Amino acid sequence: PRSYPAGFVYIFLGLYYATGRGADIRLAQYIFAGLYLLNLLLVFRIYCRTNKVPPYVFFFMCCASYRIHSIFVLRLFNDPVAMAILFLAVNLFLEERWSWGCLLFSLAVSVKMNILLFAPGLLFLLLKRFGLLGCLPKLCICALLQVLLGLPFLLANPVGYLSRSFDLGRQFQFKWTVNWRFLPEEVFHSRVFHALLLLAHLAGLGLFALHRWHRSSESILSLLKDPADRKHPSPPLSVNNILWQSGQRGKGGENRADLRLGLHRPGSRCGEGAARVCRLNACAQIVFVLFSSNFLGVCCSRSLHYQFYVWYFHTLPYLLWCTPTSKLAHMPKVLLLGVIELCWNTYPSTVCSSLSLHICHGLILLQLWYGTAPLPAPHAPQPGKKPAPLSKKAR
């Protein structure tokens, strides 16, 4: 029996022999420092592809988290290894290399099971991109890698390996919890409480899948069809997104909102700009679905330990800035990052720190829900009446 899936065994066995059977701790720290830099590079590449997060936020991601540095370079946990592989998989998804991305996603799952929090979002994206029949080969890639990596354990003790490595009912110790310190210990260990958290998680995934991830006017069941058999209506856009994209005008006279709506005139110079905006939107949609899927799982986790911070730390800037932001609204988002960091650096956790963490998570969820609300259906102007001119602010 193993506490983690088989990929963890192979990777840390390699580290064991690379460091003289675990004796050269400094070399291990250098390896994890390199992993930390690689992880940052992969995250920055994702953010550059989406063009959502202001550059100054990267400073906080690099330099302002003592806890993340500790998880990587002092504690040498397997969580950073799993997340680095996951971010590599996300980069492959953004490059439309879905088979290779699924292979690496499954590899990340084999290191630490928390990667499964991204799985609902990935399944949605695969169905949207390939339909039910088209996504089955991708799912088979994920399953086949798990079988190949776990084969020595499955041949020797299949029940022990599967029940321990993928133990969804694992009990956590109350003394290590970061997010539920304000609850009595008997409630923390209650099966009823765990069931309620699971229901909340499933309800959140269902609501986001129906109303925030799925932008088509068709039923969500249309995702089961082959993409060629679906209707292709223009996806509804957020009002805030339209205002956010309409700040500047292109050389051909169209503003960026026109490019979002496909209204650039034939022969204008905005064709390349429109294509770039479409690429940004496609990348942003992939990242939004995956990161929000993981964040919903973190919010409903039965317990968060200190090393679990790396599960979503590098996704927080995107979750905070993926919705349109006025200049005055940047400071509250930076403040949220600071409060979350303070909660994770409070050891042992307190009633105040765990409550503050939940409040911050709730505020981010509200922003994701209302900041990505679909555009209301336009009303056709009555005949004989001229449309009202746009105000300067709307323009």
C-alpha positions as CSV (number, residue, x, y, z in Angstrom):
1,P,0.0,0.0,0.0
2,R,1.1,3.5,-0.8
3,S,0.0,6.9,0.6
4,Y,0.4,8.5,-2.9
5,P,0.0,7.2,-6.5
6,A,2.9,5.5,-8.2
7,G,4.3,8.5,-10.1
8,F,5.4,9.9,-6.7
9,V,7.4,6.8,-6.0
10,Y,9.4,7.0,-9.2
11,I,10.1,10.7,-9.0
12,F,11.2,10.7,-5.4
13,L,13.2,7.4,-5.9
14,G,15.1,9.4,-8.6
15,L,15.7,12.2,-6.1
16,Y,16.8,9.7,-3.5
17,Y,19.5,8.3,-5.7
18,A,20.5,11.7,-7.1
19,T,21.2,13.0,-3.6
20,G,23.3,10.1,-2.4
21,R,20.5,8.0,-0.9
22,G,19.0,11.2,0.6
23,A,22.1,12.3,2.3
24,D,22.9,15.5,0.3
25,I,20.0,17.7,1.4
26,R,21.5,20.8,-0.1
27,L,21.6,19.3,-3.6
28,A,17.9,18.4,-3.1
29,Q,17.2,22.0,-2.2
30,Y,19.0,23.2,-5.4
31,I,16.9,20.8,-7.4
32,F,13.7,22.1,-5.9
33,A,14.9,25.7,-6.4
34,G,15.3,24.9,-10.1
35,L,11.8,23.4,-10.0
36,Y,10.5,26.6,-8.4
37,L,11.9,28.7,-11.2
38,L,10.6,26.3,-13.9
39,N,7.2,26.5,-12.2
40,L,7.2,30.3,-12.3
41,L,8.3,30.2,-16.0
42,L,5.3,27.9,-16.8
43,V,2.9,30.1,-14.9
44,F,4.2,33.3,-16.5
45,R,3.8,31.8,-19.9
46,I,0.1,31.0,-19.1
47,Y,-0.5,34.5,-18.0
48,C,1.2,36.0,-21.0
49,R,-1.1,33.9,-23.3
50,T,-4.2,35.3,-21.5
51,N,-3.1,38.9,-21.1
52,K,-5.3,39.5,-18.1
53,V,-3.0,40.1,-15.1
54,P,-1.0,43.4,-14.8
55,P,2.8,42.9,-14.7
56,Y,3.3,44.3,-11.2
57,V,1.3,41.4,-9.7
58,F,4.1,39.0,-10.8
59,F,6.3,40.6,-8.0
60,F,3.9,39.3,-5.4
61,M,3.9,35.9,-7.0
62,C,7.8,35.7,-7.0
63,C,8.9,37.5,-3.9
64,A,6.0,38.0,-1.4
65,S,5.2,34.4,-0.2
66,Y,7.4,33.0,2.5
67,R,5.1,29.9,2.7
68,I,5.5,29.0,-1.0
69,H,9.3,29.3,-0.7
70,S,9.2,27.1,2.3
71,I,7.0,24.4,0.6
72,F,9.4,24.3,-2.4
73,V,12.9,24.7,-1.0
74,L,12.8,23.9,2.7
75,R,10.1,21.1,2.9
76,L,10.6,19.4,-0.5
77,F,7.0,18.3,-0.7
78,N,5.6,16.5,-3.6
79,D,2.8,19.1,-4.1
80,P,5.1,21.5,-6.0
81,V,6.2,18.6,-8.3
82,A,2.6,17.8,-9.1
83,M,1.7,21.4,-9.8
84,A,4.7,22.1,-12.0
85,I,3.6,19.1,-14.2
86,L,0.0,20.4,-14.2
87,F,1.1,23.9,-15.4
88,L,3.1,22.2,-18.2
89,A,-0.1,20.4,-19.1
90,V,-2.0,23.6,-19.2
91,N,0.6,25.2,-21.5
92,L,0.1,22.2,-23.9
93,F,-3.7,22.7,-23.7
94,L,-3.2,26.4,-24.7
95,E,-1.2,25.1,-27.7
96,E,-4.0,22.8,-28.7
97,R,-1.9,19.7,-27.9
98,W,-4.6,17.9,-26.0
99,S,-3.3,14.4,-26.1
100,W,0.1,15.4,-24.7
101,G,-1.6,17.7,-22.2
102,C,-3.8,14.8,-21.0
103,L,-0.8,12.6,-20.7
104,L,1.0,15.1,-18.5
105,F,-2.2,15.8,-16.6
106,S,-2.4,12.1,-15.7
107,L,1.3,12.2,-14.7
108,A,0.5,15.0,-12.3
109,V,-2.3,13.0,-10.8
110,S,0.1,10.1,-10.3
111,V,2.2,12.4,-8.1
112,K,-0.5,13.9,-5.9
113,M,-4.3,13.3,-6.1
114,N,-5.2,17.0,-5.6
115,I,-4.8,17.5,-9.4
116,L,-8.2,15.8,-9.7
117,L,-9.7,19.1,-8.6
118,F,-8.9,20.3,-12.2
119,A,-10.5,17.2,-13.7
120,P,-14.2,18.5,-13.9
121,G,-12.9,21.6,-15.8
122,L,-10.8,19.5,-18.1
123,L,-13.7,17.1,-18.8
124,F,-15.8,20.1,-19.8
125,L,-13.1,21.4,-22.1
126,L,-12.6,18.1,-23.8
127,L,-16.4,17.7,-24.3
128,K,-16.6,21.2,-25.7
129,R,-13.6,20.7,-28.0
130,F,-14.2,17.1,-29.2
131,G,-17.6,15.9,-28.1
132,L,-18.3,12.7,-26.2
133,L,-16.8,10.2,-28.8
134,G,-13.9,12.5,-29.5
135,C,-12.8,12.9,-25.9
136,L,-12.9,9.2,-25.1
137,P,-9.4,8.6,-26.5
138,K,-8.0,11.5,-24.4
139,L,-9.6,9.9,-21.3
140,C,-8.1,6.6,-22.2
141,I,-4.6,8.2,-22.4
142,C,-5.1,9.4,-18.8
143,A,-6.3,6.0,-17.6
144,L,-3.6,4.0,-19.5
145,L,-0.8,6.0,-17.9
146,Q,-2.2,5.4,-14.4
147,V,-2.3,1.6,-15.1
148,L,1.3,1.6,-16.6
149,L,2.7,3.5,-13.7
150,G,0.9,1.5,-11.0
151,L,1.4,-1.8,-12.7
152,P,4.1,-3.2,-10.2
153,F,1.8,-2.3,-7.3
154,L,-1.4,-3.5,-9.1
155,L,0.2,-6.9,-9.7
156,A,1.4,-7.3,-6.1
157,N,-1.5,-5.8,-4.1
158,P,-4.2,-4.1,-6.3
159,V,-6.7,-3.6,-3.4
160,G,-4.1,-2.1,-1.1
161,Y,-2.7,0.2,-3.8
162,L,-6.0,1.6,-5.1
163,S,-7.6,1.9,-1.6
164,R,-4.7,3.8,-0.1
165,S,-3.3,5.8,-3.1
166,F,-6.7,7.1,-4.2
167,D,-8.4,7.2,-0.8
168,L,-11.1,9.8,-1.1
169,G,-12.3,9.2,2.4
170,R,-9.0,9.9,4.1
171,Q,-9.3,11.4,7.6
172,F,-7.2,14.6,8.4
173,Q,-5.9,15.7,11.8
174,F,-7.6,18.7,13.2
175,K,-4.3,20.2,14.5
176,W,-3.1,20.8,11.0
177,T,-6.2,22.3,9.4
178,V,-5.8,25.9,8.1
179,N,-9.4,26.5,6.9
180,W,-11.7,24.9,9.5
181,R,-10.1,25.9,12.8
182,F,-13.2,27.8,13.9
183,L,-15.3,24.5,14.0
184,P,-15.5,22.2,16.9
185,E,-13.3,19.1,16.4
186,E,-16.2,16.7,16.4
187,V,-17.9,18.7,13.6
188,F,-14.6,18.7,11.7
189,H,-14.5,14.9,11.8
190,S,-18.2,14.4,11.1
191,R,-19.2,12.4,8.1
192,V,-22.3,14.6,7.7
193,F,-20.1,17.7,7.4
194,H,-18.0,15.9,4.8
195,A,-21.1,15.0,2.8
196,L,-22.3,18.6,2.9
197,L,-19.0,19.9,1.6
198,L,-19.2,17.4,-1.2
199,L,-22.7,18.5,-2.1
200,A,-21.5,22.2,-2.0
201,H,-18.6,21.3,-4.3
202,L,-20.8,19.4,-6.8
203,A,-23.4,22.3,-6.7
204,G,-20.7,24.9,-7.4
205,L,-19.3,22.9,-10.3
206,G,-22.8,22.4,-11.7
207,L,-23.7,26.1,-11.5
208,F,-20.4,27.3,-13.0
209,A,-20.6,24.7,-15.8
210,L,-24.2,25.7,-16.7
211,H,-24.0,29.4,-16.3
212,R,-20.3,30.5,-16.6
213,W,-18.3,27.9,-18.5
214,H,-21.1,27.1,-21.0
215,R,-21.5,30.2,-23.2
216,S,-23.7,28.7,-26.0
217,S,-27.5,29.2,-26.2
218,E,-27.8,25.5,-26.7
219,S,-28.4,23.1,-23.9
220,I,-25.3,21.9,-22.1
221,L,-26.1,18.4,-23.3
222,S,-25.0,19.7,-26.8
223,L,-21.5,19.1,-25.5
224,L,-22.1,15.4,-26.0
225,K,-22.5,15.9,-29.8
226,D,-19.8,16.0,-32.3
227,P,-18.6,19.7,-32.6
228,A,-19.5,19.6,-36.4
229,D,-23.1,18.8,-35.5
230,R,-23.6,21.7,-33.1
231,K,-25.0,25.1,-33.8
232,H,-22.5,27.9,-33.6
233,P,-24.2,31.0,-32.2
234,S,-22.1,33.9,-31.1
235,P,-21.3,33.4,-27.4
236,P,-22.8,36.0,-25.0
237,L,-20.2,38.4,-23.6
238,S,-20.0,40.1,-20.3
239,V,-21.1,43.7,-20.2
240,N,-18.0,44.5,-18.3
241,N,-15.8,42.6,-20.8
242,I,-17.2,44.8,-23.6
243,L,-16.5,48.0,-21.7
244,W,-13.1,46.6,-20.8
245,Q,-12.2,45.9,-24.4
246,S,-13.6,49.1,-25.8
247,G,-11.0,51.5,-24.3
248,Q,-9.0,52.1,-27.5
249,R,-9.7,52.4,-31.2
250,G,-7.8,50.6,-33.9
251,K,-6.2,52.2,-36.9
252,G,-9.1,51.2,-39.1
253,G,-11.6,53.0,-36.9
254,E,-13.0,50.0,-35.0
255,N,-12.7,49.8,-31.3
256,R,-11.7,46.7,-29.5
257,A,-15.2,45.8,-28.6
258,D,-16.1,45.7,-32.3
259,L,-13.2,43.2,-32.7
260,R,-14.7,41.0,-29.9
261,L,-18.0,41.0,-31.7
262,G,-16.5,40.4,-35.1
263,L,-17.6,43.8,-36.5
264,H,-14.4,44.8,-38.2
265,R,-14.9,46.0,-41.7
266,P,-13.6,44.1,-44.7
267,G,-10.3,45.5,-46.0
268,S,-9.5,47.2,-42.7
269,R,-6.2,46.9,-40.9
270,C,-7.8,45.2,-37.9
271,G,-7.9,41.6,-39.2
272,E,-4.8,40.6,-37.3
273,G,-6.0,42.4,-34.2
274,A,-9.3,40.5,-34.4
275,A,-7.5,37.2,-34.7
276,R,-5.3,38.0,-31.7
277,V,-8.3,38.9,-29.6
278,C,-9.9,35.6,-30.6
279,R,-6.8,33.7,-29.5
280,L,-6.7,35.6,-26.2
281,N,-10.3,34.8,-25.6
282,A,-9.8,31.1,-26.4
283,C,-6.8,30.9,-24.0
284,A,-8.6,32.8,-21.3
285,Q,-11.6,30.5,-21.5
286,I,-9.4,27.4,-21.1
287,V,-7.5,28.9,-18.1
288,F,-10.7,30.2,-16.5
289,V,-12.4,26.8,-16.6
290,L,-9.4,24.9,-15.2
291,F,-8.5,27.4,-12.5
292,S,-12.1,28.0,-11.3
293,S,-12.7,24.3,-11.2
294,N,-9.7,23.8,-8.9
295,F,-10.6,26.9,-6.8
296,L,-14.1,25.5,-6.2
297,G,-12.5,22.3,-4.9
298,V,-10.1,24.2,-2.6
299,C,-13.0,26.2,-1.2
300,C,-14.9,23.0,-0.3
301,S,-12.0,20.9,0.9
302,R,-12.4,18.9,4.1
303,S,-9.1,20.3,5.3
304,L,-6.3,22.4,4.0
305,H,-2.8,21.8,5.3
306,Y,0.0,24.3,5.0
307,Q,1.6,22.6,2.0
308,F,-1.7,22.7,0.2
309,Y,-1.3,26.4,-0.4
310,V,0.7,25.6,-3.5
311,W,-2.5,24.0,-5.0
312,Y,-3.9,27.4,-5.9
313,F,-1.4,30.1,-5.0
314,H,-0.2,30.7,-8.5
315,T,-3.8,30.7,-9.9
316,L,-5.0,33.4,-7.5
317,P,-3.8,36.4,-9.5
318,Y,-5.7,35.1,-12.6
319,L,-8.8,34.5,-10.6
320,L,-8.7,38.0,-9.2
321,W,-7.9,39.8,-12.4
322,C,-9.7,37.7,-15.0
323,T,-12.7,39.9,-14.5
324,P,-12.6,43.6,-15.7
325,T,-11.0,45.9,-13.2
326,S,-11.1,49.7,-12.8
327,K,-8.0,51.5,-11.7
328,L,-9.4,52.0,-8.2
329,A,-10.3,48.3,-7.8
330,H,-6.7,47.0,-8.1
331,M,-5.9,47.8,-4.5
332,P,-8.6,45.6,-2.9
333,K,-7.4,42.7,-5.0
334,V,-3.8,43.2,-3.8
335,L,-5.2,43.4,-0.3
336,L,-7.0,40.1,-0.8
337,L,-3.7,38.5,-1.8
338,G,-2.1,39.9,1.3
339,V,-4.8,38.7,3.7
340,I,-4.7,35.2,2.1
341,E,-0.9,35.1,2.5
342,L,-1.3,36.2,6.1
343,C,-3.8,33.4,6.8
344,W,-1.4,30.8,5.4
345,N,1.5,32.2,7.4
346,T,-0.4,32.0,10.8
347,Y,0.9,28.9,12.6
348,P,-0.9,27.3,14.3
349,S,-4.1,28.5,12.6
350,T,-6.6,30.4,14.6
351,V,-10.3,31.0,14.5
352,C,-9.6,34.5,13.1
353,S,-7.2,33.3,10.4
354,S,-9.5,30.4,9.2
355,L,-12.5,32.7,9.1
356,S,-10.6,35.3,7.2
357,L,-9.5,32.7,4.7
358,H,-13.1,31.7,4.0
359,I,-14.2,35.3,3.7
360,C,-11.4,35.9,1.1
361,H,-12.4,32.8,-0.8
362,G,-16.1,33.9,-0.7
363,L,-15.2,37.3,-2.1
364,I,-13.2,35.7,-5.0
365,L,-16.2,33.4,-5.8
366,L,-18.6,36.3,-5.8
367,Q,-16.3,38.2,-8.2
368,L,-16.0,35.2,-10.5
369,W,-19.7,34.7,-10.6
370,Y,-20.9,38.3,-11.1
371,G,-17.8,39.5,-13.0
372,T,-18.4,36.9,-15.7
373,A,-22.2,37.3,-16.0
374,P,-23.5,36.9,-19.5
375,L,-24.7,39.9,-21.5
376,P,-28.5,40.4,-21.4
377,A,-30.3,39.8,-24.7
378,P,-30.3,43.0,-26.8
379,H,-33.7,44.7,-27.5
380,A,-34.3,45.7,-31.1
381,P,-35.1,49.5,-31.5
382,Q,-38.7,50.3,-32.3
383,P,-39.4,51.3,-35.9
384,G,-39.3,55.0,-36.6
385,K,-37.2,55.8,-33.6
386,K,-33.5,56.6,-33.8
387,P,-31.3,54.7,-31.4
388,A,-30.2,56.8,-28.4
389,P,-26.7,58.1,-28.7
390,L,-24.1,56.5,-26.5
391,S,-22.9,58.6,-23.6
392,K,-19.2,59.6,-23.4
393,K,-18.7,57.1,-20.6
394,A,-20.2,54.2,-22.5
395,R,-18.1,55.1,-25.6
